[in-house]
Amino acid sequence: MEIFNSGFAIGFGINRKIWGIFIRPPLARSRPLIRARRTYNFANGITILCKFCIKNASVSFASVLPLRGPTPYKSIAKLGLNRFFVFYFLICSLLFSFPIQSYSAKLKSEDEKFLDMVSQDSFQFFLDKYHQGTGLINDNSTTYSPCSVASVGFGLTAYCIGAQRHWVDKNDAYDRVLKTLKFFQSNVAQKNGFYYHFVNIRTGAPVWNSEVSSIDTAIFLAGALSAGEYFKGTEVESLANELYERVDWPWMLNGKTVLCMGWKPDIKENNGFLPYYWDSYSELMIIYALAIGSPTKPISPKYWDAWKRPAEKLGSNAFIYCPTGSLFVYQYSQAFIDFRNIRDKYANYWTNSVKATIADREWCIENRKIYKGYWGISACLGPDGYAGYGSVPEQKSLHDGTIAPSALAGSIPFCPDECISTMRSLYKNYGADVYGQYGFVNGVNLNANWFSRDFIGIDQGITVLMIENYRSEFVWKYFMQHPAIKKWLELCMQS
């Protein structure tokens, strides 16, 4: 099992296989996507070489394969290549240059069953916390919870996953999504197309003195657009696009080169805008992608370059980091955007998230004598309430030994072996203390012997979405089809 104290005790007779899973060097970690990408690049090289040989030998592909009659390979010999090598190149090309199967590869049957259980139980949150009259979704599992707009965004996508997995009838999923979008169209409080962070689940009016939030709006819209692509050609699609197209993205710039985090009507200075901006790497990429890709009120693609990308070696890898060190910032945009085979001029953000996940794990291992237990640090409920926990950079982040199981689930596509084994160990060793009606609880602190009893929508949501992306690439497949995302790709990214 992946508990630090036992993982460190190899010298005392702990199974070497367990040691290999938990303490093995980063370079030895199993990362199927990276291996597959190397194989694919090698195969492409073989394919190109093969095509070059055939082209220069003036021999057609059909004539090289000895299906019938003699093979005219004399002209190929002019290149110094005999028949054996030509066929070798051709066979390699045929074997390896086809599109790669889902990068989740072959899950062990017990892991498949475990992920199915966690995902379906987490999905149940969105079935039970859906308001039948308005279509809004609770922020959390407590009795008097308001609606979280971001929770709704995750929920809209989760309903599509549930329909695809047959956890809910597809017509029921459609009706739920449609009711939600109609209520957002006419009843949920908004400003220039942006929604408040928290609203009354029965009326849609803002509550808790919350702000008009750019990130929560973006997550809601990402969920709506994903549902629109899944229910293509329906009222759901047209409503999702309508809500997206009415957002005035330049307004949220407030005359600056980076987007603001939010606005409140009672702020007298700065035109009502908060003093906080999306000016450094975080979960911000989904906001900028939607803002730049907007078909009606976009911002310039030059603003993609305006936010900072601080980089530093943290643990065994150097990567672009968020000062809070919370793992969720490396996950939320990637729940919708498939960054695996794209990059901008600064980084491949998929690889960046892999490195950040590894760094979190390494930090927890290094500090296991202080904070006993597991790894996976992110914003969640702790012994003293909700906090923005993080690991690295150590001097800037908050930590008290609390981990978030959703941080592990949300990182499964990046480090599947490590995340799944840790989640299974948590489940096996702590049972009902860490797992309940809606899957894993929100926070765990073994130092304090404290276990959250609550569930939060955005954390159950990232669990459902990222497990499904790992298993089938479902969310990426639909979200990346949207024309606005294709526009952003063309303007800001490189394939």
N, C-alpha and C positions, 0 to 999 in steps of 0.2 A: 504494500500500500504506500501511497505517496505522502506519508507524514514525515516531516523533516527529521525528527529525532531518530526514527527507525531508518530513514533513508541515509543518514549519516553513519549508521552503525555497521557498515559493510565489514569492518575489521573484526566485528563481533559475531560474524556468521550469518548476516542477512543474505538472503538469496541474491545471487549475482544478477539475475535477470531483473529483479526489482531495482537494484542499483543502476543497471543500465538504463532503465526507463526514466529514473528520476534525476540522476546526477550526471548522466552522460554529457560530454561536451556539446556545445551548440552545433558544431560541424557534423556531429554524428547523429543529430536528431532526424527523425523521419519526417520529411516534408514532401509528400507525394507530388505536389504541384511543381516544386522546383525541379525534382527529378524528371517529371514528365516534360517540363519546358526544355530541359537540356536535351532529352531524347528527341523532342520535336525539332529543335534547332539543328541537331546532328543529322536527322533524317532529311531536313530541308537541304542541307549542304550536299548530301549524297544525291538527292533528287536533281539539284542544279547541275552537279558534275555529270550525272548520267545524261541529262538533256543536252549538255554541251557536247558530250562525246557523240551522241546520235546525230545532232545537228551538223557537226563538222564532218561527220562521215557520210553525210547524205543518205542515211539509211532510215527508213520509217520505223516507228515503234513496232508495228505489226511484223515487219520483216526480220527484226532482231529476235523475236520470240520464236523458238523452233517448234511451232505448232504443226507445220506440215512442210515437207520438202527441205532442200538444203538452205542454209542461212547465208546470205551474201555478206560476209564480214570482212572481205578483203580490203574494202576501203577503210574500215575501222583500223585495220592493222597499220595504216599510214600514220596513225596517231601514236603508235607504239603500244597499243592496248590489244591484248588478245581476247578471244571470245569469252574466256572464263571471267575476266574482270568486267566486261560489259554486262554479262548476266548478273554478276555479283551486285553491281550498282543498281541494276533494274530491280532485282529482288528486294534489296534494301529499301528502294524507293517505294515499292508497292507495300511492303510490310509496315513502314514507319510514317509515311507522309499523310496518312488519313487523319482527319480531325480526332483529337484526343477525346476519349470517353470522359464523362463527368469526373472531375478531379478527385472526388471522394473515393474513387477507385472501388475496391471491394471491402466494404465494412465487414468486420466479423459479425456473425449472426447475433451474438449476445450484445454487441455494441449497437447494432441496428435496432434491436428490441428496446434497449435502454433509451436511445435517442427518441424513438417513437413514443415511448411512455412520457418522457420529460416534455417533449414538444406538445403532445396532445393534452397533457395535464395543464401546461402553461396556457394553451389555447382556450381551455375551459374558462379562464378568467374573462375573456372577451365575450363569451356566451352569457355568462352569469352577470357581468357588470355592465351590460348593455341596457339602456333605458328604453323600454318598449314604446314609450310615447314620443320620444325625441330622436332616438338613435344615437345619443351621446353615450360615452363610456367613462366610467369612474376613473379617477386618478389612481386609487388604491383600494384595498379590500376592506377598509374600515367603514363603519356604518354610515357616517355622514360625509363621505368623500364627495367633493365636487367632480366635475369633468375636467380632465386634462386634454388639451387639444392635441398634444403629441401622442398621448395614449390612444386617441382616436385614430391618428395616422397609422400607428402600428396595428391597431385593431382592424382597420379596413383591409390591410394587406393580409393579416392573419385569417380573415374570413375567406379570402381567396385560396389560401393554403389549405384551410380546413375543407373547403369544397373539393379541392383537388385530391386531398387525402381521404375523402369520404367521412370526415369527422362531423360534417354538417351537410345537409341537403343543399345542392347548388342553388336551387331556387330560393331557399331560405337565406343563404349567404347574399344573394343578389338583393333580396328585399331589405335586408339589414343595411347594406351599403347604400342603397337608393334612399332609404328613409334618412340616413345620416346626412347625405349630401344635400337633400332637399332642406333639411333643417339648417344646415350651414348656409345655404343659399339665402334664406329669408329671415332667420331668427337669431343666429349666433352673432353676438356683438363683434364688430370689426372696425378697423380704420384703414381706409385705402386698400382693402383686401387682406390686411393682416389681422390675425385673431389674437385675443387675449390668452395668456398662459393658462389660466383657470377660469371656468365659467360654471354657472349654476346648471346642474344636469337636467333640470326641468324647464328652465327658461332660456338658457344661453346667455344670460347676463353675466358680466365679469364679477368675480368674487375674490376674496383674500387680498384685496388691494393690488391685484396682479397687473402686470404690464402687457401692452400689446407686444407680442414676442415674435421676432423674426425666425428664430430657430424652431420654435414650436409650430409656427405656421408652415415652415418648410417641411417638417416631418409629416404634418397633416397632409400637405399637398403631395408629397412623395407617395404616401399611402393611397390617396385618392387617385392619382395618376396611374399607379400600379393596378388598382382595381379597374380603372377605366380601360387599360390595355387588356386585362384579363376578360372583362365583359365587353369586348370590342363590338362596336356597332350598336350599342344600347344607350338608353338614357343615362346610365351610370357614366359612360364615357363622355357624353356631351356635357353633363353637369360637372364632372371633374375638370374638364378643360375650361369650362366657364368660370369656375372658382379660381383656377390658376391664372387665367387671362385677365382677371380684374385686379390682380395685385400690382400696385404701383411700386415697383422695386426701386427706381431712382429716388423716390420720396424717403426711403429708409437710409439712403446715403447721407441725408442732411447736409448736402454740399461738400462732403468729404470724399476721400478715395476708397474708404472701406465702409461696409455696411454696419449700421448701428444694431445693438442687441435688442433695443425696444423703445417704446414710447408710452408716456402716461399723460392723461389729460390734466392732472393736477400739478405737473412740473411747469413752473412759470418761465424759467430760463431755458436757453438752448432749444427753443421751439418745442419743448415738451419731450425731447429725446433724452434717453438715459446717457450718462457720461461714459458708457462702456461700448466698445466697438469690437467687431470681429476683425482684429488687426494682427492676429498671430495664430499659428497652426492650432487647430482644435477640431471640434465636430463641424466646423464652418463650411466644408466643401460642398455639402448638399445645398446650402443656401446660395452660394455663388453659382453653382451649376444651374439651379432653377432661375436665378436672377438674370444670368447671361443668356440662357436659352429661351427666355420668355418671348412669345411671338407678338406680344402687344406692347409691353412696357419694360423692355430689357435695360440692363446696365451694360456699359462697354466691356468688352473682354479684357481691356487693359487693367481692370480692377482685379482680375485673377492674379495678377502679379503684385498687387498692392499689399497683401498681407504677408507678415514675416514668417520665415521658416527657420527658426533657431535649430541648430544641429550640434550634437555633442556625442562623444562616446560615453555611453551609459551601460555599464556591464561589458559584455564582450563585443557589442556592436555600436556603431555610430549611426544615429538616425535623427530625423526631424521630430522634435518632441513638443509636448504641451506641458507648461510648468506645473499644472496640477497633478500630473502623473496618473490620472484616472484612466483606466483602460477603455471606458465607454467612448472617449473622444476618438479613439482609433477604430471604432466599430460603426458608429451611427451612420455616417455617410456611406460606408461600405456595405451596409445592410441593403442599400438600394442600388448604388453605383458599383458596377463590376470593374474594379481597377486592376485586375490581374494582368492584362496585356496592354495596358495604356500607361502613359506617363506624360508629365509636362517637362519643361526644360530643367526642372529642379530635382525631381525624384519620381520613382515608382512608388505610389502610396500604398500599394498592396505589400510590397516588400518592407516598406517602412512600418506597417502595422505588425508584420511578422516579427520584426526586430524589437518593437516596443513590447510585444507580448513576451518575448524571450527575456527582455530586460526586467520585466515585472517578476517573472519567475525566479530569475537569478538573484534579484534583490531579496526576495523572500527566503531563499535558501541561505544566503549570506547572513541574514538576520534571524535565523531560526532559533538562536539561543535567547533572543529577546522576545520575539513574537512566535509562539508555538503554533503549529497547525499547518495550514495549507497556503496556497498562493491564489492570486486573482483579486487585485485591489482596485476598487472603483467606487464612485459615489454610491452610497447606499445608507440604510439605517444602521446605526451602531448603538452601543450601550447608552450614549448620551444624546440620541436623536439622529436625524439625517445629517450627513457630512460628506464633503467632497474628498473622500479618501484617495490617496495615490501613493505610488512607490518611488519612481524616479522621474526627475532629479530629486534626490533625497532631501537636499537643503530647502527645497521649495514646496514639497508636498506634505500632506497630512496623513499620519498613520498611527494606529494604536493597537494593531493586531486584528482589526476587522477586515474580513474579506466579503466579497459579493459573489455568490454562485453565478449570477447572471453574467459577470465578467468572464467567467470560464466558458459559459455557453456562447456568449457573443464572440469569443476568440476561437471557437472550434475551427472555422475555415482556415485560420492562420497557423495554428499548431494543434492539429486534431488529436494526435496520440496523447500529448501531454494533457490537454483539456479534458478529453473523455475519461482518461484513467483517473484524473483527480476528482472529477464529478462522481464517478462510480465509487471511488474510495469514500468520499463524503457520504454518499447515500448508504453504503454498506456499513460504515462505522457509526453513523449518528442517526440514521433512520428518520423517525418522526420529528426529531429535533430540528432537522434541516430540510425536511420535505413534507409537504402538506397537500391540501386540496388543489392548489394551483401550481404544483411543482415545487421547485426549490424556494425557500424563504428568501427574504430580501438581504439579510445580513447575518454573519456569523462571527463571533469573537470567542475563540477557545481560551484565550488568556483570562477573560472575565467569565467564562462559562455562560456566555450570553447567546441566545438564539432569537432572532426576530420572529414574530408570529404573523407579520403582515406581508402582503404582496403588493408590488407597485406595477402599474400597467406598462410603463416604458421598459421595465426590466423583464417582465414576462414577454413583452413584445420583441425585444432584441433576442431573447432566447428562441422564440418561435421562428423568427425570420432567418437568423444565422444558422440554426440547425438545418432549416430547409434549404438554404443556399448551399450548405455543405453536402446535403444529400442529393439535391436535384438541380441546383442553380435556378430555382423557380423565380424568386423575386428579381434577380438580375435579368433573367430572360425577358420578363415583361416590362420592367421599368426602362431598360436600355432600348426598347423599341420605340419609345416616345420621341416624336420629332424634335421636341425642345432639347432633349438630352443629346440627340444626334447633332444638333446645332452647336451645343456647348462643346462636344467632342471635337468638332471640326475647327472651332475657334481657339480652343485652349489646350488641347491634348495632342499627343503623338501616339500612333499605334506601334 
